[in-house]
Amino acid sequence: MSEYQYYEFQALDRPLSPEEQAQLRAISTRARITATSFTNTYEWGDLSGDPRRMTERYFDAHLYVTNWGTHRLLLRLPRQALDLATAQSYCLGSQTDAWTTRTHLLLDLSSEDEGGDWIEGADESLAALVGVRDELMGGDLRPLYIAWLSALAAWELEDDDEEEYQTCPEPPVPAGLGELTAPQSALAEFLRVDGGLLAAAAEAAPITATAPNRPTKKELAPLVAALPPKEKDALLLRLALGPEPGLRTELLHRLRPATAPATAPGRRSAAQLLDAAHIRRTRHRQRV
């Protein structure tokens, strides 16, 4: 079977300059490059650039899919949009990673399955997934928990040390795990999260709190009106000077500094979660 790799990068917060597009062209003479994207497929050879470095420097989202089972999603967020320590609390093993540059926080989420099926319509996958970036910037931590579950399942396949599972703590459990958004459902599918494991995790999600939503005009209007005039003038001047990545996120953080994502402390170990998922799968098979 021949190899097949699909690379897609998207610039969301600002377009690429002609100089940046020329720099990317030096990485690949075959790629389709626009002011907002870089796309290429390989049936032999490989991309000469480093996707992590390319995302750090140029792009806000990256998708990588192969026909030998690799699924990878990289996201770049304005640094003030998500606390690094919060993101790292959901990192497990080599399948999830979070780090910062001077201006951004980056997430690297992946899934490996040599026996997995090739994704039909891989060139449409990033469009379905990229919405989780806005959700994370809005304080919704469900995408991070989904990535942690994916890494947990992969760890279970690679390691049989029961003591490690007993001592590995669950991260904070976000509200709304039982009712995922469309991008979150796409992420769970992309990262191959088992439905039984997700259902078991959702049992501990907050039931009285609601998952974060976009603030409404009615909510924001009095908060904007309360901003000091000098601060408003400074924000309007920055807006008038041109597109500034992260300006909207910064403003929302100023308007709602006390807003915190709805989560419950993780109280279970990895072993307890995996056992609960196994029980669910067994009961499901018995009913079928």
LINKA-V910124 format. One record per backbone hydrogen bond with DSSP energy under -0.5 kcal/mol. CO is the residue of the C=O (numbers start at 1). NH is the residue of the N-H. E is the energy in kcal/mol with one decimal. If there is no record, write none. Layout:
co & nh & e
CO & NH & E
CO & NH & E
//
This chain:
co & nh & e
4 & 67 & -1.8
5 & 42 & -2.3
6 & 65 & -1.9
7 & 40 & -2.3
8 & 63 & -2.9
9 & 38 & -1.8
10 & 12 & -0.6
10 & 60 & -2.6
10 & 61 & -1.5
17 & 21 & -2.5
18 & 22 & -1.9
19 & 23 & -2.0
20 & 24 & -2.2
21 & 25 & -2.1
22 & 26 & -1.4
23 & 27 & -0.6
24 & 27 & -1.0
24 & 28 & -1.5
27 & 48 & -0.5
31 & 33 & -0.7
32 & 39 & -2.1
35 & 16 & -3.8
36 & 11 & -2.9
37 & 34 & -2.5
38 & 9 & -2.5
39 & 32 & -3.0
40 & 7 & -3.0
42 & 5 & -2.1
43 & 3 & -0.6
49 & 51 & -0.6
50 & 54 & -2.7
51 & 55 & -2.4
52 & 56 & -2.5
53 & 57 & -2.0
54 & 58 & -2.9
54 & 59 & -1.0
60 & 76 & -2.6
61 & 10 & -2.7
62 & 74 & -2.7
63 & 8 & -2.2
64 & 72 & -2.2
65 & 6 & -2.8
66 & 69 & -1.0
69 & 113 & -1.0
70 & 66 & -1.7
71 & 111 & -2.6
72 & 64 & -2.3
73 & 109 & -2.9
74 & 62 & -2.5
75 & 107 & -2.6
77 & 105 & -2.7
78 & 81 & -2.2
78 & 82 & -0.5
79 & 82 & -0.8
83 & 87 & -2.3
84 & 88 & -2.9
85 & 89 & -1.2
87 & 90 & -1.6
88 & 91 & -1.5
92 & 95 & -0.8
95 & 110 & -2.3
97 & 108 & -2.6
99 & 106 & -3.2
103 & 79 & -2.5
104 & 101 & -2.8
105 & 77 & -3.0
106 & 99 & -1.8
107 & 75 & -2.2
107 & 109 & -0.5
108 & 97 & -1.5
109 & 73 & -3.3
111 & 71 & -2.6
113 & 116 & -2.1
118 & 120 & -0.6
119 & 122 & -0.8
121 & 124 & -2.3
122 & 125 & -1.3
122 & 126 & -0.6
124 & 128 & -1.1
125 & 129 & -1.4
126 & 130 & -2.6
129 & 132 & -2.2
130 & 133 & -1.6
130 & 134 & -0.7
131 & 135 & -1.7
132 & 136 & -2.4
133 & 137 & -2.2
134 & 138 & -1.3
135 & 140 & -2.6
136 & 139 & -1.6
139 & 141 & -0.7
141 & 145 & -1.9
142 & 146 & -2.5
143 & 147 & -2.0
144 & 148 & -2.0
145 & 149 & -2.4
146 & 150 & -2.0
147 & 151 & -2.3
148 & 152 & -2.4
149 & 153 & -2.4
150 & 154 & -1.9
151 & 155 & -2.4
152 & 156 & -2.1
153 & 157 & -1.4
154 & 158 & -1.4
155 & 159 & -2.2
160 & 162 & -1.2
161 & 164 & -0.6
161 & 165 & -1.4
162 & 166 & -1.9
163 & 167 & -1.4
164 & 168 & -1.2
165 & 270 & -0.8
165 & 271 & -1.9
167 & 169 & -0.7
168 & 270 & -2.1
172 & 174 & -0.6
173 & 206 & -0.5
173 & 264 & -2.4
174 & 177 & -0.7
176 & 179 & -1.5
181 & 185 & -2.5
182 & 186 & -2.2
183 & 187 & -2.2
184 & 188 & -2.6
185 & 189 & -2.1
186 & 190 & -2.6
187 & 191 & -2.7
188 & 193 & -3.0
189 & 192 & -1.1
194 & 198 & -2.2
195 & 199 & -2.4
196 & 200 & -2.2
197 & 201 & -2.1
198 & 202 & -2.1
199 & 203 & -0.7
200 & 203 & -0.7
201 & 204 & -1.5
202 & 205 & -1.3
206 & 176 & -0.7
216 & 220 & -2.3
217 & 221 & -2.4
218 & 222 & -0.6
219 & 223 & -0.6
220 & 224 & -2.7
221 & 225 & -2.3
222 & 226 & -1.2
224 & 227 & -1.4
228 & 232 & -2.2
229 & 233 & -2.6
230 & 234 & -2.1
231 & 235 & -2.2
232 & 236 & -2.6
233 & 237 & -2.2
234 & 238 & -2.0
235 & 239 & -2.0
236 & 240 & -2.5
237 & 241 & -1.7
239 & 242 & -1.1
244 & 247 & -2.1
246 & 250 & -2.7
247 & 251 & -2.5
248 & 252 & -2.4
249 & 253 & -2.1
250 & 254 & -1.9
251 & 255 & -2.3
252 & 256 & -2.2
254 & 257 & -0.6
256 & 259 & -1.4
261 & 263 & -0.8
262 & 175 & -2.6
264 & 173 & -3.3
268 & 170 & -1.9
269 & 273 & -2.0
270 & 274 & -2.5
271 & 275 & -2.5
272 & 276 & -2.3
273 & 277 & -2.3
274 & 278 & -2.2
275 & 279 & -2.3
276 & 280 & -2.0
277 & 281 & -2.4
278 & 282 & -2.3
279 & 283 & -2.4
280 & 284 & -2.2
281 & 285 & -2.2
282 & 286 & -1.9
283 & 287 & -1.6
284 & 288 & -1.6
//
